[in-house]
Amino acid sequence: MAGYVRDDITPEELERQRALYGPFTQAVRELVDATIRTEVDDDEIRAVHAEVEALTARLRARQLEGAYGVRFGATGRGRPWGNSVVGLRNAVAPPLVIDHDDTGRAWSDFHLGAAYEGPPGLVHGGVSALILDQMLGEAAGAGGKPGMTGTLTLRYRRGTPLGDLRAEAWIERSEGIKTWARGQLRDAEGVTVEAEGLFILPRWAREALAAHQRGAGAEGKATPSYFE
């Protein structure tokens, strides 16, 4: 599957990249927040605008063609650093740090600020869907039943305030290549959004996994255990 790249980098190289790109991307997130909330004068905006354009040009001097994709190693756990929910290198991502257990549960505590606003002071409904889609998929993968989203249904029980939040998800049941998962978004007062989804192991992953299990899969053909 295009975009899934097995690179098997060393733990030392992984930590080097985390230490380099994590703080850098966080600085860009801070810039996004500052852009929304700044009240400096017009001349200062123009000056910063020119500096941002210059910085962007420096970064574009050498870059990937297309999206980042997912890098992964022998464990199957990928590095979805371009992902819009958990991506270490994606300033759009909050990012969520998601914990899992092998029973098929996933949970995360996180903060959503001004960049995620829909109605005044509330999280955009599409952002809630984005986060819960990721969470349900993470639960499916954690339980050994990975897949890509087939359907996703949400119930918005009330507005989700910007600020500190928690998301939880779990596997409800699975049948063959299909897994049903449920989840919820919560604030300090309780549940704000509920979600349920169907996740399906895609054909290319089934074929790659079967070949790998037969010992016929070449390096790079094994499927990851998550589909970020």
N, C-alpha and C positions, 0 to 999 in steps of 0.2 A: 504494500500500500504506500503510495507516494506520501511523503511527509513524515513517515516513521523511519528513523535512522538509528540503526544499532552502531554505537561508536565505542562502547566499552572503555571509556576514559578511566584513568586511575582515580582512586579516592582523593589523592593529593591535588590532581588537576581539577576535580569537581569542587573541592573547597576553595581553590584559588579563584575559580570563576564565580562562585557564590560571593566571596569576599569582595570581588571587583564589581560585579554587576548589581548585586543587591542594594548597596548604598547609593550607587549611581541612579538606579531606577527610582528609589525612594526620593531622591532629590528632585527628579522630574515630577513625581506625584505632588510634592510640595509646591512646585512651580504651578501645576494645574490648579491647586487649591488657592494659591496666592492670586492667580490670574482672575479667578471668579470673584474674590473678595477684596481685591485691592481698591483703594481710593486715592492713590497718588495722582499728581497732576498730569496734564496732557503731555508735557515735554518729557516727563519721566517715562510714561508709557511708550512714547516714540523711541526713546533711547534704549529701553529694555527690548523693544521689538527688534531693533537693529542687532542687538547682541544675541538674541535668540536665533535670528536668521543666520548669523555668522556661526553659531555653535552647531546648528543643524547642518550647515554646509560642511563643517569639519567632520561630522559623524558620517555623512553620506560619501565621503571620500573613498570608503571601502565598506561594502555592506553585502548582505545576502541578497540573492534574487528570490523574490517572493517571500512567503511567510516563514516563520522560524520552524514550525513543525514540532515533533516530539523526538528527542534523543533518548535512547534507552540502552541498558546493558543486560547482562546475563540474568539478573533477577527479574526482569520484565517490568520493573517500576520505572516509569519514564520521567524525563525532565521536560515538562510542558511549559517551558519558560516564556513562550509567547501567548499562553492561554489567558483569556480575558477575565478569569476569576482567580486563578492561582499563579499566574505567570510571574516569575521572578524578574523577567526583563520587560514586562508589560506594565507601563505606568497607568493604563486603564484599570488594571486589576487592583483590588483593595490593598494587598492580595490576601486571600484566605489561606491560613495554615490549617490543614484538615487532619484530624486524628482519626484512626480507624481501628477496628478489631476484626478478627477473622470470622466473627459470626455474621458479618455483613452490616455493621453499624459504622456511621461516620458522623463526626461532629466538629464544630468550629466556633470559636468566639472571635469576633472581629468588630471593626469600627467603620461606619460609612459616613463620610463627610459631605461637604457641599457639592462635590463632583457627581453625586449619585441622586440628587434631588429631582423629584417629579413635582407633585403638588407642594406648595410651600412648607418646608420643614419635614417633609415626608420622603421616603425612598420611592423612586420611580418604580411602577409596577413591573416594567420590563426588567429592571435590575433584580428585583426579587425573583422573577422567573429564571433569569440567568444564573443566579446563585443556587437556586434549588435544583435546577437541571444538573449543575455540576455536582451538588451534594448527593443526589440520588444515584448518579453514575459512579461516584466514589464508593457509595455503599455497595453497589452491585459488584464492583471490582474487588472490594475488600473481602467480600464473601466468596470470592472465587468464581463469580458469575458475571464477568465483564461484558459490556455491550455498548452499542450506540443507541441514542434516544430514538424510539419508535413513536411514542406518544408521550405527551406531558400535559397534565391537567392541574390547574391551580384554583384554589378557593381563597379569595382575599377576604378575610374575616373583619379586618379593620386596617386603617392606615398604619404603616410601619414608620416610626419616627427615625430620623437620622440620628446616629450616635452608636452606642455599644449594642451589639446584637449577638444572637446565637442561632446557628442553624444545625439541625439534626436530621439524619436520614437512616433508613434501615431497609433491609430486604423483607418483603412481605411473603413472596413465594417465587419459585422458579420451576420451569418445565422445559427441559432440553436447552435450546439456545435462547429461550425467552426468560427474562427476569422482571418481576414486578417489584417496585420499590416505592416507599412512601417517605415523606419528610415534612419538616415545618420550619418556619422562621419565627423567632421569638424576640421580644424585648423584655424589659424588666417586669412588665405587667402580664406577660403570657404570650400565647400564640397569636401572630398577626396574619400569617399565610400558611396554608396547607397545600401539599403537592402529592400527586401520585403519577408514576410513569412506568412505561414499558421499555425495557432495554433489550436489544437483540444483538447477538454475536454475529457480525457481518460475514458474508460468504468468504471473502479473502482471508479473514482471520481464522475461520474454521479450517480452510485448506492449508494455511501455513502451520497451524497448530498440529493438524493431523500429520503433515510431513515431518515436522520436528519430532513428534512422538515416535514416528517410525524410524527416526535416525537418518532420514533422507534429506532433511532441511539443511540448506547451506547457511553459513554464518550470515546474519542480517535478515534471514527469512522468518525467524521465530517471531511470534506475535507478542506484543506487550500484554500485561495483565490488566491494564487500565486503558481506557480510550479517552484521553483528555481532549 
